[in-house]
Each structure stands twice: as C-alpha cells, then as structure tokens.
Amino acid sequence: QVQLVESGGGLVQPGGSLRLSCATSRSIFSIYTMGWYRQAPGKQRELVATITSGGSTNYADSVKGRFTIFRDNARNTVYVEMNSLKPEDTAVYYCNARFSDVNLWGQGTQVTVSS
C-alpha cells in the first residue's frame, strides 16, 4: 500500500517557523508531482505549494515569499519550510502525490499558529 508519511506539525507563535516533511517510496517520489495542501475548519482544502519531479515549483499567492517547498531525492522526501507564520495559516496540512489520474494523500498534520 502506498504511503505518504507526514511529520513536523505543531503549535508555533505568530512570526515563527515550522518545517513539514513527507516521505514516500522511491517509485512514487521519482515521477510524481509532490505537494502540500491545507484545510482550515469550515473551509475547503486549498493548494499550498507543489513541486514536480523536475523541481519546478508553484505556490499559492497567500504563501509566496514565506513558504519554500523542496525535495530531497536521496531521502524520497518533500519538505515545506514555513516562515513568518500567521494565525490564518492554521490548518491541517496534507501531503499530496499526483501523477496522471492518480492522486494520493497523507493523513494530515495539524499546524496551529497562535500566541
């Protein structure tokens, strides 16, 4: 069974930083577009950032300049470095792997930005 294993969520003060990680199998990581999405209470799931197998990135406007997505090919892991966090970044963050019509999701990790 394909797994996306997430880690790194938690509670952080406004202005702080967190790094989320998502590990998967080599067969997935090498060809899938990897990404992060988030869902706040009462809202729809939304894009945070994606990165292709070739390293091209895409960001939601709300996180541009604050979040960075990157891949570690040796560890089959995708990360999102989140800086200057705001209370409105509070959500469950989900790792995603997408290729053609296949769309895989992690279990989600909670990020809470609060003083």
C-alpha positions in Angstrom: 0.0 0.0 0.0 1.3 3.4 -1.0 2.0 5.7 1.9 2.8 9.3 2.4 4.2 9.7 5.9 4.0 13.3 7.2 5.6 14.9 10.2 6.6 18.3 11.6 3.3 19.9 12.6 2.7 21.6 15.9 2.0 24.8 17.7 4.0 27.9 16.9 3.7 31.6 17.7 2.9 34.2 15.0 6.1 35.1 13.1 7.6 31.7 13.9 8.7 28.9 11.6 8.0 25.2 11.0 9.2 22.6 8.6 6.9 19.8 7.4 8.2 16.7 5.8 6.5 13.9 3.7 8.3 10.7 3.0 7.2 8.1 0.4 8.5 5.3 -1.8 11.2 5.7 -4.4 8.8 4.7 -7.2 6.3 7.4 -6.2 8.8 10.1 -5.5 10.7 9.8 -8.7 7.8 10.5 -11.1 5.0 12.1 -9.1 4.4 15.8 -8.6 4.5 16.3 -4.8 2.7 18.9 -3.0 1.2 20.3 0.2 -2.4 21.4 0.7 -4.2 22.6 3.8 -7.7 22.7 5.2 -8.8 25.1 7.9 -12.0 24.5 9.9 -15.1 25.2 7.9 -13.1 25.8 4.7 -12.3 23.8 1.6 -8.9 22.2 1.1 -6.6 24.5 -0.8 -3.2 24.4 -2.5 -0.2 25.5 -0.6 2.6 24.5 -2.9 3.7 21.8 -5.4 7.0 20.6 -6.9 7.4 18.5 -9.9 9.8 15.6 -10.3 12.0 18.0 -12.3 12.0 20.6 -9.5 9.5 23.2 -10.8 7.5 24.8 -8.1 4.2 26.5 -7.7 2.8 28.4 -4.7 -0.4 29.8 -3.5 -0.4 33.6 -3.5 -1.0 33.6 0.2 2.3 31.8 1.0 4.6 33.2 -1.7 7.7 34.7 -0.1 7.1 32.9 3.2 7.0 29.2 2.3 9.5 27.1 0.4 8.9 23.6 -1.0 11.8 21.4 -1.8 12.7 17.8 -2.4 15.5 15.6 -1.0 15.9 12.9 -3.7 18.2 10.8 -1.6 15.5 10.5 1.1 12.5 10.4 -1.1 11.1 13.2 1.0 9.4 16.5 0.2 9.5 19.4 2.6 7.8 22.7 3.1 9.7 25.3 5.1 7.1 27.8 6.6 8.4 31.1 7.8 6.7 34.2 9.1 3.7 32.2 10.1 0.4 33.9 10.6 -2.7 32.8 12.5 -4.5 32.3 9.2 -2.0 29.6 8.3 -3.6 27.5 11.0 -4.9 24.3 9.3 -4.4 20.6 8.8 -1.7 20.2 6.2 -1.8 17.3 3.8 0.9 15.9 1.7 -0.2 15.0 -1.9 1.4 13.0 -4.7 -0.1 13.3 -8.2 0.6 11.6 -11.5 -1.8 11.4 -14.4 -5.2 10.4 -12.8 -3.7 9.1 -9.6 -4.0 11.3 -6.6 -2.6 10.2 -3.2 -3.0 11.8 0.2 -1.3 11.7 3.5 -3.1 11.5 6.8 -2.6 15.2 7.6 -0.7 17.1 10.3 -2.0 19.9 12.4 -0.3 23.3 12.3 -1.6 25.9 14.8 -0.3 29.5 14.8 -1.3 31.2 18.0 0.2 33.2 20.8 
